Amino acid sequence: DVERSRGLGDVYKRQGVDAHGLFLCGDDAQLQALLNMENFKGRGDVFLVVPGRDIEGNVRTAQAIPSQNPGSKLFAAGAAKKGSFHLIGATNLTELAQAQAVFFAEGYATAAQVYEDMDRQYPAVVTFDAGNLIEVAKVMAKHLPEGQAKILCCDNDQFMVERALDQIRVVMPNLGTCLLYTSDAADDSLRV
């Protein structure tokens, strides 16, 4: 329903970002199937769904973000989140490899903010969380040019990211710059 979908759009409008390759879902039966949770109850909420893909472009997982409580994110039960990612500004790995620079970020809002702040010239990769940054870096390193700038953008998991940087640099030795965005862990809203 149009009125409820506006509410979710408003969540991201407050953060100043657009929806890139996402969809809305407010139907409990569809959400139960998507999240692989037969007892899931959406309680009338509309969810923003971020598909997580593998290197071949196959959907492997999904993250559902409720409009009424955007800090409370859900992943599909039993799905393959490890190494899965969402692309913003590129539709596939070939396009990603052709970019001068690629940004890597944990959350959707951070990645979308960076992509839009860079005038939509450089794609961003959503890794969903700091732990998955390492897994996505391992997968991507084999397919992205060595000379391509790879920039890590952090949010409220700074400690985890700092611990992961050494592991990421093993597979992406030219990881040059670390931008630090701060966010409120409760709503993932961004402040630069």
Order of alpha helices (4+ residues) and beta strands (2+ residues): alpha-beta-alpha-beta-beta-beta-beta-alpha-beta-alpha-beta-alpha-beta-alpha-beta-beta-beta
